[in-house]
Each structure stands twice: as structure tokens, then as C-alpha cells.
Amino acid sequence: MSERKKKSEKRKFFIGSNLALLVIALFIGVVCLYPVSVATSAGDGVYRRGTEDSDCVSLLINVYWGTDEVYRMLDTLDEYGAKATFFIGGVWADDNVDCLKEIVARGHEIGSHGYFHKDCTTLTEEQTAEEINLSRRFLLLAAGVEVDLFAPPSGAYNETTVKVCNDLGMKVILWSKDTVDWRDKDESLCYQRATEGVSGGDFILMHPMPATAQALPRILQYYRENGLRAVTVTENLTYGG
């Protein structure tokens, strides 16, 4: 091969290599700046939402009181063909087994909200496991359901909480939107906080309060009109999880 031909072949090789590197760099830049989807995040072992590119939202209803409102909310959810996840406090369930069974019978999901509503950040590993397991065993006994979701009371958790739940095969669930309905007891505020800026994957926290039960039809109507479906936490996570 002549010297001139060798130089020509080398030039082609370097040009080809540089073009390949340029294509790779452009691809990486596009992926970083414009991700195809946003995956479910649980970087610290806690799930706060599903994937943003879904049409799913989830109502997280924490129950330690409000039995009458639970029934009202169940009727509204039925009316709109919506599902929710009820995080059940053990001491409430112990006094309201019929209502607990009704939640399950209507096709909703139940999770644990602990038994005595204890602050998990103040508990040892053994105490945390006991608090969660008391609730799980009672829910299995009373409703025949194995629960694998745990919503820490008051949203208080630490590494121990996450470790115990991981050991039990459970997910720690928090929220991306909070209606703060237990404090404000205001229908308009509840509606606003459950709908303003809502997007696919959101977890919306609420409680069985009179104002919340009153706002729920408008909330579900808003989701329907904006192409969102109210589904269980597990379905929301599974969508892109």
C-alpha cells in the first residue's frame, strides 16, 4: 500500500471515530435534558409518587376516625368509578370491622397506618416492627388482606422505619400533595390543594373529614375532566414502576 493511500485510510478512520463520539455525546445530552419518562423515585426508600408520564393519581386516605365520612367517601368513589388506598389505624379498625370490610368489598386497597399512631422516629427497631406487625396481623384477621404498604403516622420516619419495612417486604408511602384537611377543615381549601397543579403520578393525602367528604365529588370530577384516573397506590406505582 502506498504512503498516500495509508494516510487517506487513517484520515477516514479518525473522521469516522470523531463522528461516532459526536453522535454519542449528542445522545447523552438529549437523554439528560429531555428524559423520555420520569421513573418512580424511592431514593431514600420512601415512595412519594408514581411516574409523571401516567394518567394516574392516588388518594391516600388515612383513617383513625370519621367512620361516617368513610362511608360517604366510599359512595362517592363508587359514583365516579374511582379507587383509593385507605391507610388504616389499628385502633380504629378494632372498633369498625364492618366499615373495614366494606372498604375491601368495594375494591379499594388498604395499607397500614400503624396500630396506636406512634411517632416512628421515637421507636427502636423492635418497637417499630411491633407497631407495624400488630396492625398487619389485625388487618389480615379482620379483613383477610395481607398489606404491604405502610404510611408512617404524621409522615414521621427515619432509616429504622425504612429498614423494618424492607425486612417485612413493605413499601413506605408518603405523599406529593397534602390537603391538610385535618387542620383546616375547609372544603374549598381541600379542593384547591387536591387539584392545583396536579399531574400524573401524584399521591394526594386526605382524611375522612366532613369537609373532605363534601369536596370529594368536585375533586374527582376535576380529575375526570383533566384526563386523570384515581387509582390505588399499587396501580400507580406499577404503571411505570
C-alpha positions, 0 to 999 in steps of 0.5 A: 500500500502506498504512503498516500493511500495509508494516510487517506485510510487513517484520515477516514478512520479518525473522521469516522471515530470523531463522528461516532463520539459526536453522535454519542455525546449528542445522545447523552445530552438529549437523554439528560435534558429531555428524559423520555419518562420520569421513573418512580423515585424511592431514593431514600426508600420512601415512595412519594409518587408514581411516574409523571408520564401516567394518567394516574393519581392516588388518594391516600386516605388515612383513617383513625376516625370519621367512620361516617365520612368513610362511608360517604367517601366510599359512595362517592368513589363508587359514583365516579368509578374511582379507587383509593388506598385507605391507610388504616389505624389499628385502633380504629379498625378494632372498633369498625370491622364492618366499615373495614370490610366494606372498604375491601368489598368495594375494591379499594386497597388498604395499607397500614397506618400503624396500630396506636399512631406512634411517632416512628422516629421515637421507636427502636427497631423492635418497637417499630416492627411491633407497631407495624406487625400488630396492625398487619396481623389485625388487618389480615384477621379482620379483613383477610388482606395481607398489606404491604404498604405502610404510611408512617403516622404524621409522615414521621420516619427515619432509616429504622422505619425504612429498614423494618419495612424492607425486612417485612417486604413493605413499601413506605408511602408518603405523599406529593400533595397534602390537603391538610384537611385535618387542620383546616377543615375547609372544603374549598381549601381541600379542593384547591390543594387536591387539584392545583397543579396536579399531574400524573403520578401524584399521591394526594393525602386526605382524611375522612373529614366532613369537609373532605367528604363534601369536596370529594365529588368536585375533586374527582370530577376535576380529575375526570375532566383533566384526563386523570384516573384515581387509582390505588397506590399499587396501580400507580406505582406499577404503571411505570414502576 
